[in-house]
Amino acid sequence: MNKLENTLMKWNFKKIAKWYVILALITGLTCIGIVGYIYRERLSFAWQYARLKEADNETDARTYAYKTANASSDVVDVLILDDTNKILYSAKNSSFSTGTLNLEKAGDEKKYLVSSQYPDAAFQYVKSDDFLLQSILNKDFGRIKHDYDEDAAFDNTLSNKTVYMLSRLHIHDTAMKIYVISIPTTVSGGILSLKISAALAMLFFCIYWVLIALWLYRDAAKHKLASLYWGLIGLCTNIIGLIVYLIYKHSLAICPACGAAQRTDHLYCTNCGKQLGTLCPHCGSQISSKDHFCPHCGKKVY
């Protein structure tokens, strides 16, 4: 028995697994709590935005527009417009709150929206699902702002404007629409907390992966099987290798004296010579402890 096997034989894998699960749960819940606290404003916005998407009448739309606008400081305004683009409601009474808001494409690639009523503003339209993700993580707005600055440097129609992110929703069964206008900012400590949480999750996953391989190695060595072979299988295939090993071990007989795995047709252990199971007193064949008659010679054994 080599040094690794000696060391692993002393390990209590049940206790290790218990502490692993406890620490993983504590770490996971702590990370969720910290990330949730840091992103609490954005998550509140996401919840209200989702409810705003489901609004099916103007009254509900106004209620959820107000809650969505005030859920995040990044939201410039939430507007409700009729089919002629007349602004019916402004949740924050911003500079976009009166008159109409007619948008048309601008720029060489026509990827920005501008309005003659608000010459200092340019809008980047983002689909609702992407808008929600970017509002929480500020994932791509930095790129949007950078691309806009690059385009504005060569296009006079875009210069000297503030770029906003815009989402358009429809109130079900009506001609009215909702514009959610925002300038996403980075959450202080948000990306760092996500990176730390991801790193810890990866660490615990790697520990789990290695523990499976080590347990396979230890158990195979204990039962005098090819421990290195099974350890490598566990390292490469993890849970699949564990299932295959358990099925394979179940098909073998285990010596009660030394624990070595044996073929089921063996009468004696090849490792220590101990008799395996029960033998027929008449013909010496292996029988089950539940047999009343020998299946080989037919004579009564009990």
Secondary structure, DSSP 8 states (H G I E B T S, - for coil): --HHHHHHHT--HHHHHHHHHHHHHHHHHHHHHHHHHHTHHHHHHHHHHHHHHT--SHHHHHHHHHHHHHH-TTEEEEEEE-TT-BEEEESS--TTSSSB---EEESTT--EEEETTEEEEEEEE--HHHHHHHHHH--SHHHHHHHHHHHHTT-TTTTT-EEEEEEEEE-TTSS-EEEEEE-----TTHHHHHHHHHHHHHHHHHHHHHHHHHHHHHHHHHTTS-HHHHHHHHHHHTHHHHHHHHHHHHTSEE-TTT--EE-TT-SB-TTT--B-SEE-TTT--EE-TT-SB-TTT--B--
